[in-house]
Every structure is written in C-alpha cells, then in structure tokens.
Amino acid sequence: MQKLSRRLFLAGLAPAAAALAGCGFRPMMAKPESDDSISLQLASIRIGPIGEDEERRVGQILRNELIDRFTAGVGEQPERYVLAIEIEQETSALQIQNTDTVTRFNLVLTTRLRLFPSGSNEAAYVADANAISSYDVVDSEYATLVAEQETARDAARDLSNTIAALLALYFRQQDV
C-alpha cells in the first residue's frame, strides 16, 4: 500500500515539475547572469544623503540598509543611477488610557524616491513608500526612548525592503 501511494505521489509530481519549469520563473535578485541583471543594476545605484534634522539618523540607517542590500553578492558597480530619497518621520498616539495617558505610539516613515540616470536631471522612476511600526510607553523614560529608537530602526529596515522591491520591479519591467 505504501509503495502504491509513493508511486502515485511521484506520478503527480512529474507534471507539476514540468509546469514550473516552463512558466518562466526567474528570481529577481538572483546572481547576475549578464551585465543587465537586476542585481547589477541595483548595485550601480548611488544613494545620496537621506533626511535632515530629526530624520537624519533614520535616514542614515535606511541608506546603509539600501547600500548593503543593493551590493550584496555583486559588490559595488560603476554608477549608472542616482537615487534621491526624501523621508519624513511621524509619531501618533495609538493607545490612550482613560486617564489621557498614551501607552502606545505608532511611528510612520514616509519616503518619496526618485531614480535618475547618471548625468540626467529628469527622473526615470518616482514612487512613494511607507513603513509603520509601533512601540510601548513604559514607566522608564530611558526604556521608552530605546524602544522608540529600535522601532525606527526596524521601520527603516522594512522600508529598505520595500524600496529594493520597487526598484527591482522597475528594472524588471525595463527588461521586458
């Protein structure tokens, strides 16, 4: 009985494998096979400074995350694009007690990104990206400050994932 069910399973697996092989699936962030691969295009993006005043630290974290993500596996490439990112950080009360005490905040990072071909003043791609995260307010001011900073780091990491995916999709559409 067990051999029969295994044979049926393998017989059903063969058509599924053949269908997947012919679907044209290609990982977007795969190791480069040619000079025009998405990984190489992402690695050729120069990222300018991000954020001013209060947003400067979150902007630095976001910039570093993007550089690490773009150059992973392929290293830095000659500059072909410049990415300009404007960032805004906003906190809002999420949970308010009966005593008008805020016990939880939402932290929202909003960005506007513009991708320019090197030497051009006209953006080839413009998009918006957001990340939302939250943190608890506790009795210790220090613990609350650390929670807020860690939440901002996490939101910047999430935002870097979103931006990388948006740019990879843009380059994929250009490749079609």
C-alpha positions as CSV (number, residue, x, y, z in Angstrom):
1,M,0.0,0.0,0.0
2,Q,2.8,2.4,0.9
3,K,4.6,1.7,-2.4
4,L,1.5,2.4,-4.4
5,S,0.9,5.8,-2.7
6,R,4.5,6.8,-3.2
7,R,4.3,5.9,-6.9
8,L,1.1,8.0,-7.2
9,F,2.8,10.9,-5.5
10,L,5.8,10.7,-7.8
11,A,3.5,10.4,-10.8
12,G,1.7,13.6,-9.7
13,L,4.9,15.4,-9.0
14,A,6.3,15.0,-12.5
15,P,3.6,17.1,-14.3
16,A,3.9,19.8,-11.6
17,A,7.7,20.0,-12.0
18,A,7.3,20.2,-15.8
19,A,4.7,23.0,-15.4
20,L,7.0,25.0,-13.1
21,A,10.0,24.6,-15.4
22,G,8.1,26.1,-18.3
23,C,6.5,29.0,-16.5
24,G,9.4,31.4,-17.0
25,F,10.0,32.0,-13.3
26,R,13.2,33.9,-12.6
27,P,14.3,35.2,-9.2
28,M,14.6,39.0,-9.3
29,M,17.6,39.2,-7.0
30,A,19.4,36.1,-8.4
31,K,23.2,36.2,-9.0
32,P,23.9,38.0,-12.2
33,E,24.0,36.1,-15.5
34,S,24.5,39.1,-17.7
35,D,25.6,42.7,-17.5
36,D,21.9,43.8,-17.5
37,S,20.8,41.7,-14.5
38,I,18.7,43.4,-11.8
39,S,21.3,42.7,-9.2
40,L,24.0,44.6,-11.2
41,Q,21.6,47.5,-11.9
42,L,20.7,47.8,-8.2
43,A,24.4,47.7,-7.3
44,S,25.1,50.6,-9.8
45,I,22.8,53.0,-7.9
46,R,24.4,55.8,-5.8
47,I,22.3,56.8,-2.9
48,G,22.6,60.4,-1.7
49,P,22.2,61.5,1.9
50,I,18.8,60.9,3.4
51,G,17.0,63.0,5.9
52,E,17.6,66.3,7.8
53,D,17.4,67.3,11.4
54,E,15.2,64.7,13.3
55,E,15.1,62.3,10.4
56,R,18.9,62.3,9.8
57,R,19.7,59.2,12.0
58,V,16.8,57.2,10.5
59,G,17.9,58.3,7.0
60,Q,21.5,57.1,7.7
61,I,20.1,53.7,8.8
62,L,17.9,53.5,5.7
63,R,20.8,54.5,3.4
64,N,23.1,51.9,4.9
65,E,20.5,49.2,4.7
66,L,19.9,50.0,1.0
67,I,23.7,50.0,0.2
68,D,24.1,46.6,1.9
69,R,21.0,45.2,0.1
70,F,22.0,46.6,-3.4
71,T,25.6,45.5,-3.3
72,A,25.1,42.1,-1.7
73,G,26.7,39.3,-3.8
74,V,27.9,41.6,-6.6
75,G,29.9,44.4,-4.9
76,E,29.9,48.0,-5.9
77,Q,29.4,48.7,-9.6
78,P,30.1,51.7,-11.7
79,E,27.5,54.4,-11.1
80,R,24.6,54.3,-13.6
81,Y,21.8,55.8,-11.5
82,V,21.4,58.2,-8.6
83,L,18.6,57.6,-6.0
84,A,17.2,60.7,-4.2
85,I,15.1,59.9,-1.1
86,E,13.1,62.4,1.0
87,I,12.0,61.0,4.3
88,E,9.5,62.1,7.0
89,Q,9.1,60.6,10.4
90,E,5.9,61.0,12.3
91,T,4.6,59.6,15.6
92,S,1.0,59.4,16.7
93,A,-0.8,58.2,19.7
94,L,-2.2,54.7,19.2
95,Q,-3.5,53.6,22.6
96,I,-4.8,56.1,25.1
97,Q,-6.0,55.2,28.6
98,N,-9.0,56.6,30.4
99,T,-6.6,58.9,32.3
100,D,-5.5,60.5,29.0
101,T,-2.2,58.7,29.3
102,V,-0.7,57.5,26.0
103,T,0.7,53.9,26.4
104,R,1.5,53.1,22.7
105,F,2.7,55.1,19.7
106,N,2.7,54.5,16.0
107,L,5.9,55.5,14.2
108,V,5.3,56.2,10.5
109,L,8.2,56.6,8.0
110,T,7.1,58.1,4.6
111,T,9.5,58.4,1.7
112,R,9.4,59.8,-1.8
113,L,12.1,58.2,-4.0
114,R,13.3,59.4,-7.4
115,L,15.7,57.5,-9.6
116,F,17.8,59.5,-12.0
117,P,20.0,58.1,-14.7
118,S,23.6,59.4,-14.1
119,G,24.0,62.9,-15.5
120,S,20.3,63.5,-16.0
121,N,18.0,65.9,-14.2
122,E,14.9,64.0,-15.3
123,A,13.7,61.2,-13.0
124,A,13.2,57.9,-14.7
125,Y,11.2,56.5,-11.8
126,V,9.3,58.1,-9.0
127,A,7.5,56.3,-6.2
128,D,6.3,56.6,-2.6
129,A,7.0,54.0,0.2
130,N,5.8,53.8,3.8
131,A,6.6,51.8,6.9
132,I,4.6,51.7,10.1
133,S,5.8,50.3,13.4
134,S,4.8,50.9,17.0
135,Y,6.2,50.9,20.5
136,D,5.0,50.9,24.1
137,V,5.5,53.7,26.5
138,V,6.7,52.4,29.9
139,D,7.5,54.0,33.3
140,S,11.2,54.3,32.4
141,E,11.9,57.2,30.1
142,Y,15.1,55.6,29.0
143,A,13.4,52.3,28.1
144,T,10.8,54.2,26.1
145,L,13.5,56.1,24.3
146,V,15.3,52.9,23.4
147,A,12.1,51.3,22.3
148,E,11.4,54.3,20.0
149,Q,14.9,54.2,18.5
150,E,14.7,50.4,17.9
151,T,11.2,50.8,16.3
152,A,12.7,53.5,14.0
153,R,15.5,51.1,13.0
154,D,13.0,48.3,12.3
155,A,10.8,50.6,10.2
156,A,13.9,51.7,8.2
157,R,14.8,48.1,7.6
158,D,11.2,47.4,6.4
159,L,11.4,50.5,4.2
160,S,14.6,49.3,2.6
161,N,12.9,46.0,1.7
162,T,10.1,47.9,0.1
163,I,12.3,50.3,-1.8
164,A,14.5,47.4,-3.1
165,A,11.5,45.5,-4.3
166,L,10.0,48.6,-6.0
167,L,13.3,49.3,-7.8
168,A,13.7,45.6,-8.7
169,L,10.2,45.6,-10.3
170,Y,11.0,48.8,-12.2
171,F,14.2,47.2,-13.6
172,R,12.3,44.0,-14.4
173,Q,9.7,46.0,-16.4
174,Q,12.5,47.8,-18.3
175,D,14.0,44.4,-19.2
176,V,10.7,43.1,-20.7
